[in-house]
């Protein structure tokens, strides 16, 4: 998704033209360690040239894999991002107040860095996995431990009788009499 300025100016007489394809953004994984994987991004939209400014309106769809904030299990998080960018083709500097207006680099308009930027902006800070198919997301037991429910905890405490040291048995009887 890269065009030369002359190539774009030749399309100046067209009302608008479709932009479709997929973009490989896998190098985003190296930039953000929370991002475990990302699919190829499906790009759909249109571009038009108005007064020597190339306007791009795109919709980006894909799936990223992020760690669950509770269990660190993989969470497949789909995204659907809309973006709008404008590029000055007349050689004039871009308006600094308009964050969506840019200048071509080395005579080319490359959408890939802007696609990545928009995906990063939409990436959630944290995600939570949902239990599916009755399978727990986190380990339920390990060396000398297991996960139990609150009800199980109450039952275990009720079953445990207070153990009294035989040497103190007479003393415990004394306190039982004093409390009544």
N, C-alpha and C positions, 0 to 999 in steps of 0.2 A: 504494500500500500504506500507506494512511493512514486511521485510524479515530478517531472522537471517543470520549471516555470513555463517554458515555451509550450510544452505539451498541454498544460492547463489553459494557457491563453488561447490555444487553438480551439478549445471547447467553449470559448466565451459566448458564442452565438447560440449555444444550446440553452434551453431553459434550465434544465438540471439533468444530471446523469446518475445512474444507480451505482452504488458501491456495494459489492458483495464479496464475501470470501471468508477465509479463516486466518487467524494470526497466531503464530507460535510465540507465546509469552513465557515459556518455561524458564527463562533466565531470571524471572521474578523470584524464584525460589532462593537464589543466591543472595538476593537483596534483603529478603525478610525471612529470618529463621523460623518464624511461626508458620509460614506457608510451607506445607509439606509437599504438595503437588498441585498442579493446575492444568486443566484441559486446554486444548486449542480453543481459542475464542472465536465464536461465530460473529461475524461483522456484517451488518446490513444497514443501509442508509442511502443518503444521496449527497451529492455535492453540486454546488452551483457557483458561478462567478458573477459577482455584482460589483461594478465599478472597480475592477482590478483587485478585488478581494475574493479569495477562494473560501467559501463557506461550506462546512462539513457538518452534517447532522447524522450521527450514527447510533445504532443500538448494539450493545455488546452482550453476548450470552455465553455462559460457560459454567464450569464447576471447579471450585477450589477445595482442597482438603486441608483442614485446620485441626489443631488438637482441641479436644474437649477440655474446658476449663476445670472440670472436676476430676476426670479420670485419665486424661491425655490420650484417649482413644481417638482414632481418625473420625472426623465428621465431614461428610460431603456437603458442602455449602454451595448451592447454586446461586449465580448472580445474574442480574439483568440490569445493565447500566445504559443510560442514555447520555450521550455527550454531544456538545456543540463546540466547534473550534473554527476560527477564522484566520486566514493567512494573507498577509499583504503581498501582492505580486508586483507592485509598482516600485519597489526598491525603497520606499519610505519606511521609517522606523514604526514599529507597532506602538499603539497607544498604551502607555504604562498603566493607566487606570483600568483598562479592559483586560482582565486576566485570561480571556478566551481568544485574544488576538495575538498572533505570533508572526515572526518573520521566517521566511524560508532559510534553510541552512545550506550553504554551498550550491545554491541554485536549485534545490530540491525541497519538496514538501513531503516529509516522512511522517505518517500518522502513527507508527508503532510506539514511539515514546509517549505520545499523548493517550494512546489506548492503555498502556501500562499505568500511567499516572491516574487515569480515571478509575481503573480497577483497584489500585491501591487506596484511593480515596473512599471507595465503597466497601473495603474489607472490614468486617466487624472486629471489634477489640477482643471479643471472646464469644465462643459458641458452646452450646451444651448438646451432648449426644442424647438421643432418645433411645430407650430400650425397645428393641424390636424382637419379635419371635420368641419372647420369654427368655432370651439369652442375656445374662447380666453383662454390663460393660466393664466392670472392674472385677478383679479377682475376689472371690468370696471366702477364701481361706489361704493359709500359708503355714509357715513353721510356727507352731504353738499359738496360733490365733485363727479365729473365724468370725465372720460377720453374723450377728444375730439381730433379730427384730426386738423391739421394745417389749412385746408380749413374752417372748422367750426369756428375756432378761428377768422379767417379773416372776415368771414361773420358777426359774433357777434359784432366785433369791428366797422364794417361799419354801422350796424343797430343802434348802440348806438349813439345818438345825444349828443353833449356836453351839459350838463346841466348847465345853467347859473343861478346863484342866482339872483332873481328879483331885489334885491337892487343894484346889480352890472350891470344890463342890459345896462344902459346908458354908463357905463365905457367900456363895451365890444364893443359897437358901436364906441367909440372913437378909440380903437385899430384897428378895421376893417378899418376905414377911413385912419389911419396913414400908414397901410401896402400897400395901393394902390397908 
